[in-house]
Amino acid sequence: MRSLGVKYKSVKMACLVALFMLLQNFHGHCNSFDAPALIPMPQKIVWDKFHFKIEGNESRMVRRIVANLPEVPINQEEAYTLKVDADSLVLKAKTAKGLFRGEQTIRQLTFTENGQQFVAGCEITDWPAFQVRGFMQDVGRNFMSLLLLKEQIDVIAAYKFNVFHLHLTDNPGWRLESKKYPQLNAAFAMTRRPGKYYSQEEFIELVNYCNDRFITLIPELDIPGHCEAFRKAFAIDSMSDSRVKPILLDLIDELCSLVPKEKMSYIHLGTDEVWTKNERPAPGLLDALVKRVKQNGREVIVWRPGQQIDTDKTSITQLWSSNGKPKAGHRYLDSRLNYLNHLDPLAGVAQLYFDRICGASQSDSLRLGGILCCWNDNNVDDEYNILRQNPVYPGMLTYSETSWKGQLLDIGEKYLAKLPAHDDPLFKEFQEFESRLVRHRDLYFQGKPFPYVRQADISWKIFGPFDHKGEVDHNFKGEEAFEKNIPFEYRNYAFLGPVYGGTIHVRHFFGFPSWISEKQGTIFATTKIWSPIDQQVGCWIGFHDWSRSGGRRGGPFPEQGQWHNTNPKVWLNRELIEPPIWKNPGLAEKTEEVPFTDENYFFREPTGIFLKKGWNEVLLKVPQGGTSWKWMFTFVPVQQDGVNVREVSGLKYSVDNEK
């Protein structure tokens, strides 16, 4: 390689080695060339039928820092151009950061054919739509090892994220070492993983690990709410106590002393969810903390909704709920619709794909971008379950696409809870992204949890809702007859459909436009599946997906013999499919300390079903009412593939028996 540029050479070799290990399968096999499935898709790309052979031609692989990229309209610091043909590979960028982003594209373009490595021929001009493209992990509630954090950092680096937001403190624990106040890290102050925290040396290592990948680590000390561990450590009853201010000022100084501002330019101070009297700050406390962060040469980020800080004129606000509106004149980050702990993998990917970050197609002076968040509020018994029990990796890849590429159309909330109509160009666009997503699952996430399967071709008819008069287990006329092989009366009713997706939100829990407006009732949903052979397969079956946040929302958890406490049912070819044998039946809603085990379909063993050759009829009964929070269902045949599942090959779906 030549013309690397001084700054680019300074990137640690360990960084490149780690990324190559992560993406070792990116050198996929290609017997006849198909365009690589790039994520995120570049802003401009033209394919060339001639490919660059790597072996023996390394001297013609040029990386060059240039003064300007004239075709790039915004965010030139991370932009790059790439030209690959049979004779050369030329990557240009204005900065080392831009070269690094381009390298991630080259890795996805690299394939193996007949034992030789090639880079697919193309010409790319690429830049990020948004200045900030981040991922947040909550280690205050559930401590994560450095090894697991680095695994996630490697993934976001490979997909062109530039921010890693680390929520370091919460009620269960203060996870950053303080040498001045060691009682903060004492076991007695923590309710989960007592005594687990990051030493200052480990924190510096993590910041440098991010920095080597051109990712900025944003540490968050969530104050004055979420501070039970802080109050326990100092035997302080209230955040309005006069002792709080000097301690917190010292902690800010100590944090800023660990890493120079060039490597850690932001400090997040939380300020959200001050619900109780003992969480309320003394007058002037937050103003003093903001001032101290600025005195240390860092920018301040705070949550919104959050506490009012009268003297704050320059903070960056991070929006966390639909009630959070940008503060006039302040730059802001958008995290309103992307909490992975609330998202079902199938419906969640679609929601992330159609969400328009900051309500805009690209960043500007106030709209900086967004941060994808993983708030696994509930206790976990194995740190890796946070990745197994939340759609972290499919969510990351989808957010990579939308935060880098941008959503050009202003579609509002229209498709946050349902897919567009089949003939809508946006539906075809989602199908194309979905094809790239499952390709990445198969190539690059073997051995890592990636709960997503192709779903856009699954169609449903929805009948109802029918009034169950407040009784979710109400049996409707004809339902019993259906079980006895007598034609079921739902066929005579009008229906909604075809409705597409493996997971369907009947009515969305946050009120996004969905299929019905009624708050309760019973719907029936039907689809037909054509199988080329008689076969036993697995199936993802679920109802009213449980959030991994705030207990089991909508609990209690079902008893044995129930799919859900609302008593849904599922039939395949008129045979009732029995629910799993639950590991923790009947758990109450507020059971945050009992770890999830098999509650949601995507992290338990798929249910076994038998598909006969030809058409198979599926019928679901989906009541809503009582304490249930969500109204949704999932039914997708799958086949096991190591830790993940894939689509069952050869299946077709229809609401009618059409081939």
Protein Blocks (a to p, Z undefined) as FASTA:
>chain_A
ZZkbjklmmpcfklmmmmmmmmmmmmccdfbacddddddddfbdcddfbdcdfehplmmm
ccdddfbdfklmghkllgccddddfkbccdddfbfklmmmmmmmmmmmpcceehiacddd
dddddddfbfbdcddddfklmccdfklmmmmmmmmmmnopabdcddfbcfkbccbdcfkl
mmlmgmklpcghghiacdfklmmmmmmmmmmnopacddddddfehilmmmmmnopabfkb
fklmmmmmmmmmmmmmmpcfklmmbccehjpaifbfklpccehklmmmmmmmmmnopacd
ddddddddfklckbccddfbfklccdehiacddfklmcfklpcfklmmmmmmmpcghhia
bdcfklnbdcdddddfbacfbfklmmmmpcfklmmmmmmmmmmnopabagkjmlmmbccd
fklmklmmmmmmmmmmmmmmmmmmgoiacddddfklpccddedjddeehpakbccehklm
mmnopacfklmpccedddedjbdcfbafklpacfbfbfbdcdddddddddfbdcdddddd
dehiacfeeijehiacddehiabfnopacdeehiacdddddfbghiafblmklccfklpm
klcccddddddehjddddddddeehjbfbdcddddddddehjbccddehiacdfbdcZZ
